[in-house]
Amino acid sequence: MMPRTPGAKIDELRRAIGESEQRRQAAEVKLADCERRLGTAGETIAAQDRRIGWLKSEVARLRDAAASTVPTDYARDARQFFSVYSTGGAR
């Protein structure tokens, strides 16, 4: 095996630096992709949180609307009491 010349050593170092630079650039691309996906996931979660909040308020609104149209137990009992006596028979 021949002793390596200074030029060969420099070429080997340049090749190693080039490979290292390629790995660094690939890692940067991968990191940028992960950051993009994380940002997209954050936006999706925020949109879902807003949707859940809206659905909760809609359920509460509908519950209140339904409660205002349903008679109370007392009114229901009174209606049943009077319907039994107005027809003249027992249920």
VENZI-V830603 format. One record per residue. NEAR is the number of other ideal C-beta (glycine too) atoms within 10 Angstrom. Layout:
# VENZI-V830603
NEAR ; NEAR
This chain:
# VENZI-V830603
3 ; 5 ; 5 ; 10 ; 9 ; 7 ; 8 ; 11 ; 10 ; 10 ; 12 ; 11 ; 10 ; 10 ; 10 ; 10 ; 10 ; 10 ; 10 ; 10 ; 10 ; 10 ; 10 ; 10 ; 10 ; 10 ; 10 ; 10 ; 10 ; 10 ; 10 ; 10 ; 10 ; 10 ; 10 ; 10 ; 10 ; 10 ; 10 ; 10 ; 10 ; 10 ; 10 ; 10 ; 10 ; 10 ; 10 ; 10 ; 10 ; 10 ; 10 ; 10 ; 10 ; 10 ; 10 ; 10 ; 10 ; 10 ; 10 ; 10 ; 10 ; 10 ; 10 ; 9 ; 10 ; 9 ; 9 ; 7 ; 6 ; 10 ; 10 ; 9 ; 8 ; 8 ; 10 ; 11 ; 11 ; 12 ; 11 ; 10 ; 10 ; 10 ; 10 ; 12 ; 9 ; 8 ; 9 ; 6 ; 7 ; 6 ; 6
